[in-house]
Every structure is written in C-alpha cells, then in structure tokens.
C-alpha cells in the first residue's frame, strides 16, 4: 500500500526540524486546508471509507405515485400524475414507481399515459402474481418489482403461503418478465422480521434466475440503522424504509454505507401510515455526505417546487420543520450545514421575537435596502425585543418598525 501523502509530509517536516533547518509550510497544502475549512461539510465526511459504501454511487426510486397514493389525503387524477411524474423527472430521479396497472382500469390507463411521456427516468411498478405481470408488460413500463411478504407474520396472516410456494411463484413470474426484456427486481416484504435463512435461500434462487437486483423492505418501520447495516451488507440491493419509528432517513444512509444501490423515497415522505424515506430528507443527508455528487446528479433547486406541488395536491401544508430549512446568520456555517441557495431557496430568519439577535436584524435591514450603522441596528433590535416581550411580531410589523426607525434617524433635525 502506498504511503499516506499527509503522513509523509508530516514526517518530512519533523526530519527538517530535527536537523536544525527551518521548516516552511507547503503552500499548496495550505490552500487545500483553507478550502477544507471553508467547506464545512467536509468535516462530516467519513474519515475512513467503508469498502462496501455507495454513498456516492446510488439511485433513487421515487415512489410518490405508488406509495404516496396510499396516503390518506391522496387522490391523484391523471393530470396530477402527469405533473408529478414530469416534476420528479426534471428533478433527476432515476426511477419513478407508479401504482400497478392491475389495481384498476384507471390505474392501467394512467400507467400507459406516464410511460408515453418520454421521461428520462425509468417507470417501474410492483406486482407478484402472474396475471398482474401479464397486464403490466403491455403498458410500456421499464421494469417490475416482484414483491411478497416473507415474514412469518405475513405468511400466516396476510397471504397464507409458505416459502416453497413463494419460491415457485417468484420463479415463474421472474422468468416471464425476463422473457419480455424488462428490468426485474425481487423484493421481500417485512424483511426485518423475516428469518435470515429463508431470505438467503430465496435470494440465492432469484439471483440464479438473473434478476437485475434484489430489495428489502422495513414494512412496519421497526428497524434501526445497526440492523439495517448488518442485513444490507449481506444482501445489498434496493431498500424501502417505513418511518413509523422515525428512522427512515438514518436507515437509508446506513443501507448505502452497507452497499445498497437504490433507495425508495416519496415526496414529503407521504405514504401508508407514517410514510417512507422523504425525498428531501434523503437529499439533505446525502448532500452532507457528498455535496458535489448530489448536486451534480439532482436539481436540488427544484426540490421546493416539487414539495409544494405534492403538498397542494394532497391538501396539506409543508411541515414547519421540513428538511432543508432553518437558517442561521452572521456565519451561517457555524450552525447550518445546508446552504439554502443550493436548494433554490433564500435564507430567512424570524426576527420578531424576544430572542432575536442584532446580526439577524442587520440582515433584514440590508434586505430592505436600508442603511443603518451597527449601533443603530443594535438600538432598533432593542425596540423589537421590547415589543416582542408583549407578543411575537409578524414580518410586516418588523419591516414597518425598521423603516420608521430608518426614516427617523435619517431625518435632519431642524435648527
């Protein structure tokens, strides 16, 4: 193994120092260190690369049009689906998963419509039965996910089939899909409550059939990142995480560290129960892990537009604490790892309360095009705090106060 350049440079410096000769800092290294200091995200990158890791080599399977349709408020018209599919495609996701065409006649027609949009993203669906597969391959989809519950809970209380039946059925359906020249993935449902021996035997079988990838699903949202890493490093493939215990984003990241190739997401995390890994949350996490890779792959400045589209379509508000929000001023990188402008947003700090700081007020003064000295900003900040002790101030009230104060200090005093 070749020596670490940093270690070699350090050793050279020590040798020069011991010989009595002056030690001079390498200017190139100095510049590199300055760049690292400026890029605050660099300190969050792993110091040692996991040989399994794919945090800088993954794809997104965006499931708003499949998982998201199970959200309580969701009723997507054909027009809605077309808008959402185009928005997700423009954002840059590699796959768009939609509701199975076997679900209903309208679902079948919508599937055909989306497949005919000429999207860059591949369109995929989830099925298990042969009858569903026959319907799906005629719609123009690019790939199918053959999925069935493998845990003892689902085998007993959901579909009532044993592992022998699952293997036989999976073999028939996968063979049929491959004969049509389509991508095929096999996924177990409720993977984390399934017997590992059952999973390994099943995945070995489908691997021999030539599936493009395999998938695992935390269907009930019970897994934690350590469990995810241990299972994914054994199986690899695609990961689908529900968010019942709030671990969906962390689990997705752990899966990528363990070698997962694809992550399922939905916009704002909408889906069955608490939903799944949110697209924005995953992007925020991966932005921190490898900013250049994520920004080069996805149009992060389109994220807010996509989230607003979904929120409007399903009649909800974008959560106040949604990912990629929460600005800090003075030196934002002190507390802020995500740069709002990278996501097509501007930084705004709520300043109409008793805890506001004068740097935040100064920023608002500059946004309004007003000219005040630092001492004047500190004085008007005190006025804001006094009023905010009585009640929080809205942005319009703060702006009015700032403009009045600016006019007051800039009005000549009559002699």
Secondary structure, DSSP 8 states (H G I E B T S, - for coil): ----HHHHHHHHHHHHHHTT------HHHHHHHHHHHH-GGGGGS-SS--TT--TTS-EEEEEEETTGGGSTT----HHHHHHHHHHHHHHT-SEEEE--TTS-HHHHHHHHHHHTS--SSEEEEEE-SHHHHHHHTTTT-SEEEEEEE-SHHHHHHTS---HHHHHHHHHHHHHHHHHTT-EEEEEEESGGGS-HHHHHHHHHHHHHHT-SEEEEEETTS---HHHHHHHHHHH-EEEEEB-TTS-HHHHHHHHHHTTEEEEEEBGGG-SSTT-B-BHHHHHHHHHHH-HHHHHHHS-GGGHHHHHHHHHHHTT----TT-SS-----SSGGGT--S-GGGGT-------SSTT--HHHHHHHHHHTT----HHHHHHHHHHHHHHHTTS---HHHHHHHHHHHHHHHTS----
